[in-house]
Amino acid sequence: MNLARRSMNHPALAAVYERAWRPAAFFAASGRTMETDRRDAVRQLRLGGSKKVLDIACGPGNFTRFLSNTLSGNGFAVGLDYSEAMLARAVLDNTGPRVGYLRGDAARLPFADGTFDAVCCFGALYLIPDPLTAAREMVRVLAPGGRIAISTSHRDDSAFGRFSRVVGGWSGLRVFPSATFPELFTELGLVDVEQQVHRLLQYVSATRPA
Ligand SMILES: C[S@@+](CC[C@H](N)C(=O)[O-])C[C@H]1O[C@@H](n2cnc3c(N)ncnc32)[C@H](O)[C@@H]1O
């Protein structure tokens, strides 16, 4: 297991991830705050009402609870992650009446086809050994009419981008060209594909036709 994946299993990183690591590292990479990312996630996923939401690689639940707060009726959000340390933190910091957490692998989701109205995976595909298999799994569990949203690394050819690729490559992080996820989602039959690029990060969302 590489350094980046090992660190996600460490209780010390899990303890500071939501308050310090995530805001600082993602602001440096994209110029965006976690609050902006959270609000955009709700918009991209078109959340509200009784939707069933799956937050893949949820870490300490820093998006899962926020997303669940937009739901009502029978709506709920499930956070899935492979790190026990992150999930222990999620249960401490981000519980709520519409939230549950589950340990699992993004590349082999323990859910039937079409289970969720919204599926998201923020800040994690660059850590997952087989990211395209994981992305296909996300689409598999998405219900007709449902929306998927991901954020991940983006290949940026500025000096800062090249420097980050060297550091990221050393720790085991992958970098994706802009076409990878829009093309995959289109190939899988999704529509209304939207993409935004903010420096070293890209945000892609799409709809499974009803
Ligand atoms: C940087 S955190 C992202 C947390 C949150 N989604 C966010 O955007 O802040 C990345 C998470 O991906 C999880 N992860 C990495 N590979 C995974 C896999 N194959 N299956 C499930 N979770 C995985 C790690 O345990 C870690 O908690």
The ligand as a Gaussian input file, in Angstrom:
#p B3LYP/6-31G(d) Opt

LIG

0 1
 C       -9.158000      12.366000       1.015000
 S      -10.384000      11.340000       1.756000
 C      -11.877000      12.039000       1.075000
 C      -12.932000      12.288000       2.123000
 C      -14.112000      13.118000       1.622000
 N      -14.832000      12.416000       0.563000
 C      -13.671000      14.482000       1.140000
 O      -13.858000      14.824000      -0.048000
 O      -13.120000      15.232000       1.947000
 C      -10.183000       9.913000       0.766000
 C      -10.874000       8.690000       1.348000
 O      -10.871000       7.662000       0.361000
 C      -10.880000       6.429000       1.067000
 N      -10.600000       5.354000       0.120000
 C       -9.486000       5.208000      -0.646000
 N       -9.592000       4.093000      -1.398000
 C      -10.797000       3.528000      -1.115000
 C      -11.477000       2.366000      -1.581000
 N      -10.951000       1.554000      -2.499000
 N      -12.711000       2.106000      -1.087000
 C      -13.263000       2.921000      -0.160000
 N      -12.667000       4.028000       0.325000
 C      -11.443000       4.337000      -0.147000
 C       -9.829000       6.678000       2.152000
 O       -9.949000       5.770000       3.214000
 C      -10.154000       8.116000       2.563000
 O      -11.008000       8.161000       3.679000

